[in-house]
Amino acid sequence: MGTDEDVRKGDFQDRSSREWCDEALTRLNAGRPEAALDAARRAADLDPGAEWAYRLISLAHERLGRDADAAAPAERAVELARGSWPARLRLAAILRRTPGRWREAVEHAEQARRFAPEEPAPAVMLGDLALLRGDHAGAESAYRAALAAGPGHPQARANLALALLRWDRPRPHHDPAWPVDPRDTGRARRALEVWSRQSRLLVALATVAVAAAALFLDWGAQAQLGGFAVLALLVPITVRQARRVRVWSYVPAMFGRDPWLGAAVVSATVSVLAFTAWLLLAAMPVVPSAFDPVWAGLAGIVVLGWPALATVRALAEAWRGRPLAALEQSAAAGADRTARRNTGVTLWIVLIRTWSVLVPLVGGALAVEPRAAVAALAVPYPMVRGCLRARYRDDPLLLAAAGLVATAAVACAAGGVLGSAWAWRIGLGALGAAVAVFAVRALKAWWRGGPGPWRASLVMCDLPMGAEPSVALPAEVRQTFSYARSIVLSYGDRLGPRVVGAAASVTSTGELRLIAETEAWEAIEADPRVAVFAADPLQRRFWVEVRGIALADSDVLRVTPKQVLVGEFPGRHQRR
């Protein structure tokens, strides 16, 4: 007797191509892409016309991070079954990460939605493509269409939340539809950022050094010469970084897509020009003492420096999008890990918004009318409602910060109404403590390498697409279409449903090849969804209906099955 391992090997050898595909899908779901790739290749070897096998090969390569190897099998699957919406979806998922083929990805995703408008996955893919380009309105529309078809789709829910938040894609400066390689625009962005950072730092240090030498050491002339030396040093730095920007024609568009990159470059340019003007004005005795160039230079560091830009960016990003609406979608995504992670980040955004409203409100009340601080009671309401609706308990520091902000609102309101100095101290202390908790949370994220309490930690949900099983034609169905005396093709046009006679054959890949009247071709080109009917050619006991997608190929229509129905005619054979 053989061992259990020999029995399993024999069982594997006896499996059909479709059974190997089932095994490959099981291994993929179990997180074993290498084993899944081996099973999918066995399926393709047994049946070279099995488009499902090639889709699974592509998906296994994608799971292994081999996008370049995943494209060819995905294209092969589309060749084998041009009307297969999962094959189109699989190819779109790969092409969207291939430089220069973004528009092809959109075309295949649109074809998938055209072939299967009742399925949510094609609309989700179109939403993902729009979201990655920064088209938040288009992404929201696509995700809502997907949820109309499948209300429980977790990826549609999670990514709709990102669209509502106006999420920044990983490369905000790059348009995926550009034919240029994203690595080229990435190098250009890096060079511009380095030049901006180095220029601002040198100008800031030189300004402080010149001001100190002029104010405390009375070395004004020498300090001025040193300032011009710094300007001379900026020339080779600028030339060096400019040589690294090899896509100058795309730079204006990069600034339009990433305004913060443009702001950094513009602030550095203005800093250099202002520093030059400052040095020249310092040598002119005609400048009034009220506009002392020394203090003007130091003020320029504050206005144009990195801390000011970082503060403005943090506040601007906190007030982008609709976080409360996004929380509803993330909560509806259920136990999806990506949605849960984004829920925590969104709650931090809501918390920052609440804090940024409370601080000027409380400060204004202290300066003008303390009793006006009673309005602070209403400020934490959206934050509290968001925490309760999301039922988020994964981040104790977030809950602690939210509690501190709510306490600050109540205490400051009480201080304003009752005139209690201790209430004011508690409220202001709670606001300061919330900042400390945020800093601790940020330090924890930096130390552990995890998601931080900021917008950049939001991630896109990207579940595998295109793994759905293909529709197989059973032997009796193949026999029916091969020998049926009459075959009827049903399609729709602008006047309603139509039927015509047709001749059909079944290919080895499981497609139907039809020869039909020419009047049906134009209607099918507008709406490729068709149904093909045939009856049992021998005893006429049962009928067969194949619903699928018809596409023109030379002088025949290729029909890729989406659904197969078999039923019995009423008659004496049904009696017992």
C-alpha positions in Angstrom: 0.0 0.0 0.0 1.2 3.6 -0.8 1.6 6.3 1.8 -0.8 9.1 2.3 1.6 11.4 0.5 1.6 9.1 -2.6 -2.2 9.1 -2.5 -2.3 12.9 -2.4 0.2 13.1 -5.3 -1.9 10.7 -7.3 -5.0 12.8 -6.5 -3.2 16.0 -7.7 -2.1 14.3 -10.9 -5.7 13.2 -11.6 -7.1 16.7 -11.2 -8.6 18.6 -14.0 -7.6 22.1 -15.1 -10.6 23.6 -13.3 -9.8 21.7 -10.1 -6.3 23.1 -10.2 -7.7 26.6 -10.5 -9.8 26.0 -7.5 -6.7 24.8 -5.6 -4.8 27.9 -6.7 -7.6 30.2 -5.5 -7.6 28.4 -2.2 -3.9 28.8 -1.8 -4.1 32.5 -2.7 -6.8 33.0 0.0 -4.6 31.3 2.4 -1.7 33.7 1.8 0.5 31.2 -0.2 1.1 32.9 -3.6 4.1 30.8 -4.5 2.1 27.6 -4.1 -0.9 29.2 -5.9 1.4 30.1 -8.8 2.4 26.5 -9.2 -1.2 25.3 -9.1 -2.3 27.9 -11.7 0.5 26.9 -14.0 -0.5 23.3 -13.8 -4.0 24.3 -14.7 -2.7 26.3 -17.7 -0.6 23.3 -18.8 -3.6 21.0 -18.7 -5.8 23.4 -20.6 -4.0 26.2 -22.5 -7.4 27.8 -23.2 -8.4 28.2 -19.5 -8.4 32.0 -19.1 -9.2 31.6 -15.4 -5.8 29.9 -15.0 -4.0 32.8 -16.6 -5.8 35.3 -14.4 -4.7 33.4 -11.3 -1.1 33.3 -12.6 -1.3 37.0 -13.0 -2.8 37.4 -9.5 -0.1 35.2 -7.9 2.7 37.3 -9.6 1.0 40.4 -8.3 0.9 39.1 -4.7 4.6 38.3 -5.0 5.3 41.9 -6.1 6.2 40.9 -9.7 4.0 43.4 -11.6 6.1 43.1 -14.7 5.5 39.3 -14.8 1.8 39.7 -14.1 1.0 41.7 -17.2 1.6 38.9 -19.8 -0.8 36.3 -18.3 -3.4 38.9 -17.8 -3.2 39.9 -21.4 -3.4 36.3 -22.4 -6.6 35.9 -20.4 -8.2 38.8 -22.3 -7.1 37.2 -25.6 -8.8 33.9 -24.7 -12.0 35.5 -23.4 -12.5 39.0 -24.8 -15.9 39.3 -23.2 -14.8 38.2 -19.7 -15.2 41.1 -17.3 -13.0 39.5 -14.6 -10.2 39.2 -17.2 -10.6 42.9 -18.2 -10.6 43.8 -14.5 -7.4 41.7 -13.8 -5.6 43.4 -16.7 -6.7 46.9 -15.6 -5.4 46.2 -12.1 -1.9 45.5 -13.5 -1.8 48.2 -16.2 -2.6 50.9 -13.7 0.9 50.3 -12.1 2.6 50.1 -15.5 4.1 53.4 -16.7 2.5 54.8 -19.8 -0.4 52.3 -19.8 -2.8 54.1 -17.5 -5.4 55.0 -20.2 -5.4 51.3 -21.3 -6.3 50.4 -17.7 -9.2 52.8 -17.7 -10.4 51.4 -21.0 -10.4 47.8 -19.7 -12.1 48.9 -16.5 -14.8 50.6 -18.5 -15.2 47.6 -20.7 -15.6 45.4 -17.5 -18.4 47.7 -16.3 -20.0 47.6 -19.7 -19.9 43.8 -19.7 -21.2 43.5 -16.1 -23.0 46.6 -14.9 -24.7 44.5 -12.2 -21.3 43.7 -10.5 -19.7 46.2 -8.1 -16.1 45.3 -8.8 -15.7 47.2 -12.1 -17.1 50.4 -10.6 -14.7 50.0 -7.7 -11.8 49.7 -10.1 -12.9 52.9 -11.9 -13.2 54.6 -8.5 -9.7 53.5 -7.6 -8.3 54.8 -10.9 -10.0 58.2 -10.3 -8.8 58.3 -6.7 -5.2 57.7 -7.7 -5.4 60.6 -10.1 -6.8 62.9 -7.5 -10.3 63.0 -9.1 -12.2 62.9 -5.8 -15.6 63.7 -7.3 -15.2 61.1 -10.0 -14.1 58.5 -7.4 -17.0 59.3 -5.1 -19.5 58.8 -8.0 -17.9 55.5 -9.0 -17.9 54.1 -5.4 -21.5 55.1 -4.9 -22.4 53.3 -8.1 -20.5 50.2 -6.8 -22.4 50.3 -3.5 -25.7 50.6 -5.3 -24.8 47.2 -6.9 -23.2 45.7 -3.8 -23.9 47.6 -0.6 -21.5 45.3 1.4 -18.4 45.8 -0.7 -15.7 46.7 1.8 -13.3 48.2 -0.7 -15.9 50.6 -2.0 -16.8 51.7 1.5 -13.2 52.2 2.6 -12.1 54.0 -0.5 -15.2 56.2 -0.6 -14.2 57.4 2.8 -10.8 58.4 1.3 -12.6 60.3 -1.5 -14.7 62.1 1.0 -11.5 63.1 2.9 -9.9 64.3 -0.4 -7.1 61.8 0.2 -3.6 62.6 -1.3 -2.3 59.8 -3.5 1.2 58.3 -2.7 2.8 60.5 -5.5 0.7 63.7 -5.4 3.0 65.4 -7.9 2.6 62.7 -10.6 -0.4 62.1 -12.9 -0.6 58.4 -13.6 -1.9 59.2 -17.1 1.3 60.9 -18.0 3.5 58.9 -20.4 6.6 59.7 -18.4 8.0 57.2 -16.0 7.0 58.1 -12.4 10.6 57.5 -11.3 11.6 60.5 -13.5 9.1 62.8 -11.9 10.0 61.4 -8.5 13.7 62.3 -9.1 12.6 65.8 -10.2 10.5 66.3 -7.1 13.3 65.1 -4.9 15.8 67.5 -6.5 13.3 70.5 -6.1 12.7 69.6 -2.5 16.4 69.3 -1.7 17.2 72.6 -3.4 14.3 74.3 -1.5 15.4 72.8 1.8 19.1 73.7 1.3 18.4 77.2 0.1 16.1 78.1 2.9 18.4 76.6 5.5 21.5 78.5 4.2 19.5 81.8 3.9 18.1 81.4 7.4 21.6 80.6 8.9 23.2 83.4 7.0 20.5 85.9 8.1 21.0 85.0 11.7 24.8 85.2 11.4 24.7 88.6 9.6 22.2 90.0 12.1 24.3 88.8 15.1 27.5 90.2 13.6 25.8 93.6 12.9 24.0 93.9 16.2 26.5 92.5 18.7 29.9 92.7 17.1 29.5 95.8 15.0 30.9 93.9 12.0 28.3 95.1 9.5 30.6 95.4 6.4 32.2 92.0 7.0 28.9 90.4 7.7 27.5 91.8 4.4 30.4 90.3 2.5 29.8 87.0 4.1 26.1 87.2 3.0 27.2 87.7 -0.6 29.5 84.7 -0.2 26.5 82.6 0.8 24.7 83.8 -2.4 27.7 82.7 -4.4 27.6 79.3 -2.7 23.9 78.9 -3.8 24.9 79.0 -7.4 26.6 75.5 -7.6 23.9 74.1 -5.4 21.2 75.3 -7.8 23.0 74.1 -10.9 23.6 70.7 -9.3 19.9 70.1 -8.5 18.7 71.6 -11.7 20.7 69.0 -13.7 18.7 66.3 -11.9 15.4 67.7 -13.1 15.2 66.0 -16.5 11.5 66.6 -17.0 11.3 70.4 -16.9 8.2 70.4 -19.1 6.3 68.6 -16.4 7.4 70.8 -13.5 4.5 73.4 -13.8 2.0 70.5 -13.9 3.7 68.9 -10.9 3.2 72.2 -9.0 -0.4 72.2 -10.0 -1.0 68.7 -8.7 1.1 69.1 -5.5 0.6 72.7 -4.3 2.8 72.1 -1.3 5.8 71.3 -3.5 5.2 74.5 -5.4 4.9 76.4 -2.1 8.2 75.1 -0.9 10.0 76.0 -4.2 8.4 79.5 -4.3 9.2 80.2 -0.7 12.8 79.2 -1.2 13.0 81.4 -4.3 11.4 84.3 -2.5 13.8 83.7 0.5 16.8 84.0 -1.8 15.5 87.1 -3.5 14.6 88.7 -0.2 18.0 87.9 1.3 19.7 89.5 -1.7 17.5 92.6 -1.3 18.1 92.6 2.4 21.9 92.7 1.9 21.6 95.5 -0.5 19.2 97.6 1.7 21.5 97.1 4.7 24.2 99.2 2.8 21.8 102.0 2.1 21.6 104.8 4.7 18.3 106.0 3.2 16.2 103.3 4.8 14.2 104.7 7.8 15.1 103.4 11.2 11.5 102.1 11.6 12.2 99.6 8.9 15.5 98.3 10.2 16.7 95.7 7.7 18.2 93.6 10.5 14.8 93.0 12.1 13.1 92.7 8.7 15.5 89.8 7.8 14.8 88.0 11.1 11.0 88.5 10.5 11.4 87.0 7.0 12.8 83.8 8.5 9.7 83.4 10.5 7.3 84.1 7.6 9.1 82.1 4.9 10.7 79.4 7.1 9.8 75.7 7.3 8.0 75.9 10.7 5.5 78.5 9.3 4.9 76.4 6.2 4.5 73.2 8.2 2.0 74.9 10.5 -0.1 76.2 7.6 0.0 72.8 5.9 -1.0 70.9 9.0 -4.1 73.2 9.5 -5.0 73.1 5.8 -4.8 69.3 5.7 -6.9 69.0 8.9 -9.7 71.1 7.2 -9.7 69.2 3.9 -12.6 67.0 3.1 -15.6 65.7 5.1 -14.2 63.5 7.9 -17.6 62.9 9.6 -19.1 61.5 6.4 -15.9 59.5 5.9 -16.3 58.0 9.3 -19.8 56.7 8.4 -18.3 54.9 5.4 -15.4 53.5 7.3 -17.6 52.2 10.0 -19.9 50.5 7.4 -16.9 48.7 6.0 -17.0 46.3 8.9 -13.9 44.5 10.1 -11.7 45.5 7.1 -8.3 46.2 8.5 -7.6 49.1 6.2 -10.9 50.8 7.0 -10.3 50.3 10.7 -6.8 51.9 10.4 -8.2 54.9 8.4 -11.0 55.3 11.0 -8.4 56.0 13.7 -6.5 58.5 11.5 -9.8 60.2 10.6 -10.7 60.6 14.2 -7.4 62.3 14.8 -8.2 64.7 12.0 -11.5 65.5 13.6 -9.7 66.0 16.9 -7.2 68.4 15.4 -10.1 70.3 13.8 -11.9 70.6 17.2 -8.7 71.8 18.9 -8.0 74.4 16.2 -11.5 75.8 16.7 -11.3 75.8 20.5 -8.0 77.6 20.8 -9.0 80.8 19.0 -12.4 80.7 20.5 -11.1 80.5 24.0 -8.4 83.1 23.3 -10.9 85.5 21.8 -13.2 85.1 24.8 -10.3 85.8 27.2 -9.3 88.9 25.3 -12.8 90.3 24.6 -15.7 88.8 26.6 -15.1 85.8 28.9 -18.8 84.8 28.9 -18.6 84.2 25.2 -16.6 81.0 26.0 -19.9 79.3 26.6 -20.0 78.7 22.8 -17.1 76.2 23.4 -19.7 73.6 24.7 -20.9 73.0 21.1 -17.5 72.6 19.5 -16.6 69.0 20.7 -20.0 67.7 19.6 -18.9 66.5 16.1 -15.9 64.8 17.6 -17.8 63.0 20.3 -20.5 61.9 17.8 -17.8 60.6 15.5 -16.1 58.6 18.2 -19.4 57.1 19.3 -20.6 56.2 15.8 -17.2 54.7 14.9 -17.0 52.7 18.1 -13.3 53.0 17.9 -11.3 51.7 20.9 -8.1 50.7 19.3 -6.1 53.8 20.3 -6.2 54.7 24.0 -4.2 57.9 23.4 -6.8 59.1 20.9 -9.5 58.5 23.4 -7.5 60.3 26.1 -6.9 63.3 23.8 -10.5 63.5 22.9 -11.4 63.4 26.6 -9.0 66.2 27.3 -10.4 68.4 24.5 -14.0 67.8 25.7 -12.9 68.6 29.2 -11.2 71.8 28.0 -14.4 72.9 26.3 -16.5 72.3 29.4 -14.0 73.9 31.8 -13.5 77.0 29.7 -17.3 77.5 29.3 -17.7 77.2 33.1 -14.8 79.6 33.6 -16.4 82.2 31.3 -19.9 81.9 32.9 -18.9 81.5 36.5 -15.8 83.7 36.4 -13.8 80.9 38.0 -10.0 81.2 37.5 -9.5 77.5 38.4 -11.9 76.5 35.6 -9.9 78.6 33.2 -6.7 77.0 34.4 -8.2 73.5 34.0 -9.5 74.3 30.5 -6.2 75.8 29.2 -4.2 73.0 30.9 -6.4 70.4 29.2 -5.8 72.0 25.8 -2.0 71.9 26.4 -2.2 68.3 27.6 -4.0 67.3 24.4 -1.0 68.7 22.5 1.3 66.6 24.7 -0.8 63.5 24.1 -0.6 64.1 20.3 3.1 64.5 20.5 3.4 61.2 22.4 1.3 59.5 19.9 3.3 60.9 17.0 6.6 59.8 18.7 5.2 56.3 19.3 4.3 56.0 15.6 7.7 57.2 14.6 9.5 54.8 17.0 7.4 51.7 15.9 7.1 52.6 12.3 3.3 52.5 12.4 0.6 54.8 11.2 0.7 58.2 12.8 -2.0 60.7 13.8 -1.9 62.6 10.5 -3.3 62.5 7.0 -0.3 60.9 5.5 -1.1 57.7 7.4 -4.3 57.1 5.4 -3.9 54.2 3.0 -6.0 52.9 0.1 -7.8 49.6 0.4 -6.6 47.4 -2.5 -8.1 44.0 -2.5 -7.2 41.5 -5.3 -9.5 41.7 -8.3 -10.1 39.3 -11.2 -10.0 36.0 -9.3 -13.7 35.1 -10.0 -14.2 31.6 -11.5 -15.0 31.5 -15.1 -18.3 30.0 -16.3 -17.8 26.5 -17.7 -20.0 24.8 -20.2 -21.0 21.3 -19.1 -20.8 18.4 -21.5 -24.5 18.3 -22.2 -24.5 22.0 -23.0 -21.6 21.6 -25.4 -23.4 18.7 -27.0 -26.6 20.7 -27.3 -25.0 23.6 -29.1 -23.0 21.3 -31.4 -25.9 19.3 -32.6 -29.0 21.5 -32.1 -31.3 21.9 -35.1 -32.2 25.5 -34.3 -30.4 28.2 -32.2 -31.9 31.5 -31.2 -29.9 34.6 -30.4 -31.6 37.2 -28.1 -30.3 40.8 -27.9 -31.6 44.2 -27.2 -31.7 47.4 -29.2 -33.3 50.8 -28.9 -36.7 49.3 -29.7 -36.5 46.5 -27.2 -35.6 42.8 -27.1 -35.1 41.1 -30.4 -34.5 37.5 -31.5 -32.8 36.0 -34.6 -31.8 32.6 -35.7 -28.2 31.7 -35.6 -25.7 28.9 -36.1 -23.3 28.1 -33.3 -20.3 26.1 -32.4 -18.4 25.6 -29.1 -14.6 26.3 -29.0 -12.2 24.4 -26.8 -11.9 27.5 -24.6 -15.6 27.4 -23.7 -16.7 30.2 -26.0 -19.6 30.1 -28.4 -19.0 31.1 -32.0 -22.2 32.4 -33.7 -23.1 33.3 -37.2 -26.1 35.6 -37.1 -27.9 38.1 -39.3 -26.2 41.4 -39.9 -28.9 43.4 -38.3 -27.9 42.1 -34.9 -24.3 43.2 -35.1 -24.9 46.9 -34.7 -27.2 46.4 -31.7 -24.7 44.0 -30.1 -21.9 46.5 -30.6 -23.9 49.1 -28.6 -25.0 46.5 -25.9 -23.0 43.3 -26.0 -25.1 41.4 -23.5 -26.9 38.6 -25.2 -28.6 35.3 -24.5 -28.4 32.2 -26.7 -31.1 29.4 -26.6 -31.0 25.9 -27.9 -33.0 22.7 -27.3 -31.8 19.1 -26.7 -31.2 17.9 -30.3 -32.0 14.2 -29.5 -35.1 13.9 -27.4 -36.0 17.6 -26.8 -36.3 16.9 -23.1 -34.4 20.0 -21.9 -33.5 23.5 -23.1 -30.3 25.4 -22.6 -29.8 29.2 -22.2 -26.3 30.8 -22.2 -26.2 34.4 -21.1 -23.0 36.2 -22.0 -21.1 38.9 -23.8 -20.9 38.9 -27.6 -18.0 40.6 -29.4 -17.4 40.7 -33.1 -14.4 38.8 -34.4 -14.0 38.8 -38.2 -17.2 37.3 -39.5 -18.4 35.6 -36.3 -19.6 36.7 -32.9 -17.6 35.4 -29.9 -19.9 34.9 -26.9 -18.2 34.6 -23.5 -20.6 32.9 -21.1 -21.6 34.7 -17.9 -24.4 32.3 -16.8 -25.7 28.9 -18.0 -29.2 27.8 -17.4 -30.6 24.3 -18.1 -34.3 23.4 -17.7 -36.7 20.6 -18.7 -39.6 20.9 -21.1 -42.9 19.6 -19.6 -43.9 16.2 -21.0 -44.5 12.5 -20.4 -40.8 12.0 -19.5 -41.5 13.9 -16.2 -44.2 11.4 -15.1 -43.4 8.8 -12.5 
